Amino acid sequence: MATYTFNLPDIGEGIAEAEIVAWHVKIGDRVEEDGRIADMMTDKATVEMESPVSGIVTRVAGAEGDVIAIGSMLVEIEIEGEAGGDAPAAESTPAPAPAPEVIEAETPKAPQVAVAAPAAAPAPAAPKAEAVEPSRPAQSGSEAGDKVLASPVVRQRARDLGIDLAKVRPAEGARIRHADLDAYLNYGGTRAGPGRAADEEIRVIGMRKRIAQNMAESKRHIPHFTYVEEIDVTKMEDMRGEMNASRGNRPKLTALPILIAAICKTLREYPMLNARYDDEANVVTRFGAVHLGIATQTDAGLMVPVLRGAESLSVWDMASEIARLADAARSGKAKSEELSGSTLTLTSLGPLGGIATTPVINRPEVAIIGPNKIVERPMVVDGTVVIRKMMNLSISCDHRVVDGYDAASFVQALKRRIETPIYIFAD
């Protein structure tokens, strides 16, 4: 028998490390050649790792959420015959080897994962390594209620209360007492019975961790300010209804493509908002084309597919492309180039949009626009109270690049176009 070491290959230009977001094998599993091992996430995409050999998995690099360097060990696989690839030849009595360095994800209360060295004298049919399975957090104390130190009376009370003793931490020593049960119930613990859900620790990994990091970096580096204005969208909505009534085979228009068309037209007068700021080089790049990021909620978290060259698209083309990008993002099929390179971002919660939002800028962009939900409200028009369709629009800007006056001027110009929508399409 021999051991094959599969090191994490270079999976992207300039990528130095990648995060383990999903394991498809665990220690002791048999994996076939070209079988799935793990999903690794970089700054740009999630890449599926496949095994170059068939064999038994004897060692893994860490847990889901851990970050490992390119070129370091991802898994070790016991194979028949001579060692191949970059693995050392197997020995009859292998000496213990140090575990590879694993860069821990900066996540509070993350489970500790131990990657053990090969056993000194393994049985022929057993794996040569022992480790905590990456998908299971290490247990403190015991794994089941019957292994916990507690008196029969305490055990019976725990059963009556629906408490899993494995989840109770004793205040003193290793034995669980009645006071520990009381503390579990009163300070964060819950019964396992109906009516109350159990506490749950969820490790922040993958897309959720990337979102957390990006948002923290944006708020840490960018001095945000937000400006909100209300806009009468009655005429725009009337126009949209007429366009949909005669659309033929074209896709049905939502308000979004018309708003984007108005934004693109207004950016011609305010190019400083369609820009990116390299704060390390102190360079602001203003873009001629509008590559609009559209914040999209997915099961994995918030993603921002990019509507490229939005200023050159018709509203019908925008509607088709927005639908395609949203579907690709939600199904996990969006390509790396479809999720990068935006120059301005638009975020909308649709009917959940609320009265106003204070969106966080998609760094290194300098602005983000957030239209809120459209509601009918009584308004005074020419001295008469009438029902109008109103929408609040928020814009957050990087105060290092965009002054408050410029942001307000942009929104007022945008408001004039939306409230008189013929100016959206007129030159």
Secondary structure, DSSP 4 states (H G I P E B T S, - for coil): -EEEEEEPP--STT--EEEEEEES--TT-EE-TT-EEEEEE-SS-EEEEE-SS-EEEEEE---TT-EEETTSEEEEEEESSS--TTPPPP-SSPPP-PPPP-B----TTPPP--EEEEPSS--TTS-SEEE--TTSPPPSS-SSGGGSEE-HHHHHHHHHHT--GGGPPPSSSSEE-HHHHHHHHHTT---SSTTSPPP------HHHHHHHHHHHHHHHH--EEEEEEEEE-HHHHHHHHHHHHT-TTSPPP-HHHHHHHHHHHHHTT-GGGSEEEETTTTEEEE-SS--EEE-EEETTEEE--EETTGGGS-HHHHHHHHHHHHHHHHHT---GGGGS--SEEE---GGG--S---PPP-TTBSEEEEEEEEEEEEEEETTEEEEEEEEEEEEEEETTT--HHHHHHHHHHHHHHHHSTHHHH--
